[in-house]
Amino acid sequence: MSKELFFDYGELLFAYRFTPETLMRAHSLMLSQLARFSGGLAMEQLASAHKLAIQAYLKSRRQSGEEWRMDRIMGLFLGNLGIADEEAVRLATENYKLHDHDAFPMHGIPELIPELAGTYSLHIISNLPHDSALHRLRGHGLLEHFNTVTFSYEAGYRKPRPEIYQLALQRARCNPNQGFFISHDQEEVDGARRVGMQASLATNADEIRGVLHENYLY
């Protein structure tokens, strides 16, 4: 019986909302932070440079499947503005990973995770090019319940590529057949199965309980 549970993060444990309003919030913060690196920047310039960097990142990801680190994206963004400064890249990385979106726990998750942690070893496998999930989980008192959190930028690839599951299993020190993965996305479930993990689809806390019951794990 497996006691190593791996969860998707976005749209299963936490809702992740990226909107024009959240992006503008990050842009506004960035504009003030960049004043000491490049005076006279207009919001339109900054927004355009950021959009070009994101387009390049997404194009590369579609073509090669490779995941970029957030600091690589931000380096390209600032390069589009003629700024080549490590401190500016660090500030941009911290700003956008925390402020260009909103995230909050899905219904029932804050109660479910401590409940499961009493029985299972819990892990997260997330398709994020940054570690903002750690801040969100910590802020809601949930991070302490997870033994490992593996991000796509660390593996170099996103789910459903095998590399990210394999890295997560390595960190959890378990064989594929000892790991049970739960996601809201069927492609991610299929990817886990291809590396030898047990995996099932769920979209909320009650469905997670149901999956565990069905597989005699709960």
C-alpha positions in Angstrom: 0.0 0.0 0.0 1.5 3.3 -1.1 1.8 6.1 1.5 3.6 8.5 -0.8 1.0 10.9 -2.1 1.9 13.4 -4.8 -0.4 16.3 -5.7 -0.7 18.8 -8.5 -0.7 22.3 -7.1 -2.6 24.8 -9.3 -6.4 24.2 -9.6 -6.3 21.2 -7.2 -4.7 22.5 -4.0 -4.7 26.2 -4.8 -6.7 28.4 -7.3 -4.3 30.4 -9.4 -5.7 33.6 -11.0 -3.6 35.6 -13.5 -5.5 38.5 -14.9 -4.8 41.9 -16.6 -5.4 43.5 -13.2 -2.9 41.3 -11.3 -0.3 41.8 -14.1 -0.8 45.6 -13.9 -0.2 45.4 -10.2 3.1 43.8 -10.7 4.0 46.2 -13.5 3.3 49.2 -11.2 5.5 47.8 -8.5 8.3 47.1 -11.0 8.2 50.5 -12.5 8.9 52.1 -9.1 11.7 49.5 -8.4 13.4 50.2 -11.8 13.7 53.9 -11.2 17.2 53.6 -9.9 18.3 51.4 -12.8 16.7 53.3 -15.7 15.1 56.7 -15.3 12.1 57.8 -17.4 10.6 54.4 -18.2 6.9 54.6 -19.2 4.4 52.0 -18.3 3.8 51.2 -22.0 7.5 50.5 -22.5 7.7 48.2 -19.5 4.5 46.3 -20.4 5.6 45.8 -24.0 9.1 44.5 -22.9 7.4 42.1 -20.5 5.0 40.9 -23.1 7.8 40.2 -25.6 9.7 38.2 -23.0 6.7 36.1 -22.1 5.9 35.4 -25.7 9.5 34.2 -26.3 9.3 32.0 -23.2 6.0 30.4 -24.3 7.2 30.0 -27.9 10.3 28.2 -26.7 8.2 26.0 -24.4 5.9 25.0 -27.2 8.7 24.1 -29.5 11.1 22.3 -27.2 9.1 21.5 -24.1 11.8 23.1 -22.0 10.9 25.0 -18.9 12.7 28.3 -18.2 13.6 29.6 -14.8 11.9 32.8 -13.7 15.2 34.7 -13.6 15.8 33.7 -17.2 12.5 35.2 -18.2 13.1 38.3 -16.2 16.6 38.7 -17.6 15.1 38.7 -21.1 12.4 41.2 -20.0 14.9 43.6 -18.6 17.2 43.1 -21.5 14.4 44.3 -23.7 14.5 47.5 -21.7 18.3 47.8 -22.0 18.9 46.9 -18.3 21.6 44.4 -17.6 21.9 44.2 -13.8 21.8 41.2 -11.5 20.1 43.1 -8.7 17.4 44.3 -11.1 16.8 40.7 -12.3 16.5 39.6 -8.7 14.0 42.3 -7.9 11.9 41.5 -11.0 11.9 37.8 -10.2 10.6 38.4 -6.7 8.1 40.9 -7.8 6.5 39.0 -10.6 6.5 35.6 -9.0 4.5 37.0 -6.1 2.4 39.8 -7.5 1.4 39.0 -11.1 -1.3 36.6 -9.9 -3.5 35.8 -7.0 -3.6 32.4 -5.3 -5.7 30.9 -2.6 -6.6 27.5 -1.3 -9.3 25.5 -3.0 -12.4 24.8 -0.9 -11.7 22.1 1.8 -8.0 21.9 1.1 -6.8 23.6 4.4 -8.7 21.0 6.3 -7.8 18.0 4.1 -4.0 18.4 4.0 -3.3 18.2 7.8 -5.7 15.3 7.9 -3.8 13.4 5.3 -0.4 14.3 6.7 -1.1 12.2 9.8 -1.2 9.1 7.6 0.8 9.8 4.4 4.0 11.4 3.2 2.8 14.3 1.1 4.5 15.9 -1.9 3.7 18.4 -4.6 4.7 18.4 -8.3 4.0 21.8 -9.8 4.2 23.4 -13.3 5.6 26.7 -12.1 8.7 28.5 -13.4 9.2 29.9 -9.9 8.6 29.0 -6.2 5.7 31.2 -5.3 3.8 28.1 -4.2 6.1 27.9 -1.2 5.1 31.4 -0.1 1.4 30.6 -0.6 1.5 27.3 1.3 3.5 28.8 4.1 1.1 31.7 4.4 -1.8 29.3 5.0 0.1 27.1 7.4 0.3 24.2 4.9 3.9 24.0 3.8 5.0 22.1 6.9 2.8 19.2 5.9 4.7 18.5 2.6 7.9 16.6 2.6 9.0 17.7 -0.9 7.8 20.3 -3.5 9.1 19.9 -7.0 8.8 22.6 -9.6 9.0 22.4 -13.4 11.9 24.9 -13.5 14.0 22.6 -11.4 13.3 19.6 -13.6 13.7 21.6 -16.8 10.4 20.3 -18.1 6.7 20.5 -17.2 4.2 17.8 -16.6 3.4 15.5 -18.4 7.1 15.1 -19.3 8.7 12.2 -17.4 11.6 14.3 -16.1 9.6 16.2 -13.6 7.9 13.1 -12.1 11.3 11.3 -11.9 12.9 14.2 -10.1 9.9 14.3 -7.6 10.3 10.6 -7.0 14.0 10.9 -6.5 13.5 13.6 -3.9 10.9 11.6 -2.1 13.2 8.6 -2.2 10.6 6.2 -3.5 10.1 3.9 -6.4 7.5 4.8 -9.0 5.1 2.0 -7.9 5.2 3.5 -4.3 4.0 6.9 -5.5 0.3 7.9 -6.0 -0.2 11.1 -8.0 -3.5 13.1 -8.0 -4.1 15.9 -10.5 -7.0 17.9 -12.0 -5.5 17.4 -15.5 -5.9 14.1 -17.3 -2.6 14.6 -19.3 -0.7 15.0 -16.1 -2.3 11.8 -14.7 -1.4 10.0 -17.9 2.2 11.3 -17.6 2.5 9.9 -14.1 1.3 6.5 -15.2 3.8 6.4 -18.0 6.7 6.6 -15.4 5.1 3.8 -13.4 3.2 5.7 -10.7 -0.4 5.1 -9.7 -2.4 8.2 -10.6 -6.0 9.4 -10.6 -8.0 12.5 -11.6 -9.6 14.7 -8.9 -10.8 18.4 -8.9 -11.6 19.1 -5.2 -11.1 17.9 -1.7 -14.1 15.5 -1.7 -12.9 13.9 -4.9 -9.4 13.4 -3.5 -11.0 11.5 -0.5 -13.0 9.5 -3.0 -9.9 8.6 -5.0 -8.1 7.4 -1.9 -11.1 5.4 -0.8 -11.4 3.8 -4.2 -7.8 2.7 -4.1 -8.0 1.4 -0.6 -5.6 4.2 0.6 -8.0 6.0 2.9 
